[in-house]
Amino acid sequence: VMGPVAVIIDEADAMLGDRTMEGDSGTSGRVFGQVAAQMGDTNYRGKIIWFLLTSRPDLLPIDLKRQGRCEEHIPLFYPQSSEEIMEMFVVMGRKSGVNIDPEEVPEIAGKMKMSGADIEGVVNRAYRKSLLEDAADVTAEHLKGVLDNFVSAMNTDEQLLQILAAVLECTD
């Protein structure tokens, strides 16, 4: 017997839609209904674990967010402290196959808000820069050079609204 099984749906607000989707002869509504029924089937409790990932939990239909389907709503926030930012650089480096020495991460806490995707982009640009210079590793100078020219694509008002939506939606 296999189990438990994890089902991860990224961008769940866009991927799942809702019961009122139109324009496809009702197919989206039926798929939504089947997913919702599967999520709520108590025969699978503890056997199927659903992860719905979204930056817009306010757009998920209420019947998917109810207890018995998605019981725990966990907000994930941008790294804030120097330690969190340093750890995110190291982890994003590892993800990209780049060894980032924690001591080489410049101090940026409080200077700019960066998402994990922002940090991953900086790490990858610094890595390309190190390759162009035939450097053995990504150094603080590579990271600082990229950070000095980095402009986040995030709109701070939109970012704040997403954070507030995450706080309002969390269950604990």
N, C-alpha and C positions, 0 to 999 in steps of 0.2 A: 504494500500500500504506500503510495506516494503522499507526501504532505508534510507540512502545509505548503500550499502554492501561493506565491505572491504575484499579483496582477498589478502592474504599474502603468498608469495612464497619465502621460505627460500632457500638459496643456488641456486638462480635463474639461475646462469650461468650453473650449472650442471643439474638442473631439467628441464629447458625448451629446452636446446640444440639449434639447429638452423635448417634452411631449408635443410641443406646438410647432415643431420644425415643418416648414412648408416647401414646396417646389420640387419634391422628389417622389411624388405619389404616396407620401406617408412612410417611406422606408426609414427615414431617420427617426421618426417617432416610434416605430416598431422596434428598431434596434435599441433606442433609449429604454423602452419598456422592458425589453428582454434583459438588458444589463441591470436595470433597477431591480427586477424580479430576482435575478441571480444573486445580487448583492444582499437582498433581504431574506433569502432562503435559509432558514435556520438549520437545514440539513448540512450546510456547508460551513457553519459557524466553527471557527478555529481551523478549518481545512483550507479555506481560501482567504487570503488577506489582501484587501484592496488598498492601493495607494493612489489617491487622486492628487496629482500635482498641478498647482495653478498659482499664478500671481494675481488672479482675480477671483478669490473665493466667493465674492458677492455675486458673481455671474453663474455660479453652480446652482442648478435647480434645488429648491428646498427639500424635495423628496429624496434627493441623493444624500443630503447632509444630515438626515435624521438618524437618531439612535437605531441601531440594528443594521445600518448600512455603513455609514462612515461615522463611527462613534467618537474617534479622537481627531480633533482638528488641531494640528500643531503648527504654529507659525515659525518660520525660519527667517531670521533677520540678517541684515548685512553685518559683516564683522565690524566691531566698534573699537575695541581696545587694541593697543599695540601688539599684544600677544595673539589676539584673534587674527589680526591682519597678517602678522608674521606666519602664523600657522597656515592660513589660507594660501599664502605665497608658496610655502613648502609643499602643501597638498596639491595645488594646481601644477606646480612643477613636476611632482611625481606623476600626476595624471598625464602630463605631456611628455614624459620621459626626460625631464630636465632636472638635474640635481641642483636644488637651491639651498645653499647654506643659510640657516636662520640668521647668522651673524651678518650676512650680506644684504638682508632686506632693509631698505632705508626706513627711517621713522616717518610715517605718514598719518598716523592716527590723529583725527581731528582736522587735518588739513583738507581732506577730500573724502567724500563718501564713495566707496567702491563696492560693486557687487562681485560675487564670485566670478561671473563672466568677465567683468572688467579686469580683475586680477589675472585671470587666465590669459586674456589678451595681452596684458603687460608682460607676463612671463614669456609668452610665445614671441613677442616682438624683441624682448631682451635676448632670447635664445638665438633668434635670427641675427641680431646684431653681433653676438659673440661668435657665431659661425663666420660672418663676414670678416671678422678680425682674426680668425683662426685662433681664438682663445680656447683654453682648455675647459673653462667653466663659465657660467654666468656669474658676473661679479656685481658688487654694489654699484659700480660705475655704469654697467649696462642697464641695470634696473633704474637707477636714478636718471640716466639719459632718456629712457623711455617715459618715465613718470613726469619729467619736466615738460614733455610735449604731449602728454596724454590729456584728452578731452573726453569725458564720459558722455555717452549719448543719452543718459538718463535725465529726464525732466524732474527737477526736485519736487514740484507740486504733485506730479503723478506718483513719484516715489513715496511721498508722504501719505497720499491717499491709499496706496497699496499697503503700507505699513499699518495704517488705521484699520483698513478692511481686515487684515490678518489678525489684529488684536480683537476686533469685534467678533470675528468668526471662531476664535479658539474656544475650546471646550474646557480647558483647565489652566 
